[in-house]
Amino acid sequence: MQFSGGYGAAPGAWRLPGANLNSYTDMDQFVRYAQAAERGKIQLLFIADTPVLDVDLDHHAPHHVIDPLLILTVLARETERIGLVTTASTTFTEPCNLARQFKALDVISHGRAGWNAVTTSDPAAAAAQRPDFQARQGLRGSRPHPGDQPAQGRPRRFMKILGSGPAASAAGPDSSCGDG
């Protein structure tokens, strides 16, 4: 089941009479939804995320003002079985930081954390995440997007650091994260 900002998936739901305009920041509401989903035997909750504001706020409610990992951490403490999954970009997040965040969610949720790993190609995301990017590129499109470096290199490093199970254990700690 995908969570979409507290209002549901209908684009104009936030404008309906009686809609709670604070529902996208109401943790108690997220908990109620998650517990109802769990009672309904839903297998996992998914929060899609993007590293940039991608809606026109004059016409659409914001997707997620609160970081999805924080929302899922709250839900981890209030649910027992349902999986907790969110998107995180390998383009603008450092592997060691992301590894710590997902490891924390995995520990807090007793192994129910999941990661939708994506690379981000949106130039607006690049400008939002790395203000120096737009200044460095001069004219739009004249420089490569930060994610244009070898396509598999950065995501592979993430998978190595974030990996779990026998293969990751055999590889040992990653010294680039300050381990070992």
C-alpha positions, 0 to 999 in steps of 0.5 A: 500500500502506498502512502501519499502525503496524508490525503490519499492519492486523489489529487484534490482530496486535500481541498475537500470540505472537512479535510484535515489540512495538517494530515500530511504532518499528523503522525497519529493519522499515519499510525492509524492508517498503518495499523488499519493496513496491518489489520487488513493483512497488507504486506508493506507500506511504501512511501515514494519520495523525491529529493525536490519539490515536484508539485505546484503548491497552488494546485497540489498539496505537498507530498511529504514534508516530513522525511519518510524515514522518520515517518516509517520509524514512528510506524515501526514502533506502532506496528508489528508485522507490516513492511516499511519501505521508502525511496532513497536516491543514490545520486544525492545521498552519501552511502554511509549516511544512508546505510546508517539511516536504513540500518536504524530503521531495520533495527527499530522495526525488527527487520521490516525495513525496505529500500527502493533504491533509485538514481535521480536524473531530474536537473531540478533535484540536482539544483535543489540538493547541490546549489553549486550544481546550477552555478557550475553548469553555467548554461542549463545542460552544459555540464553533466548531471552529478548522476552521470558519472559511471552509471553503475559505480555509485549505486554498486557502492551503495549496495556494497555498504548497505548489503546484508546477509552472508555476502555482506558479512563475508565482505567485512566492514567498509573502511570508507564509512569509518568501520574497521 
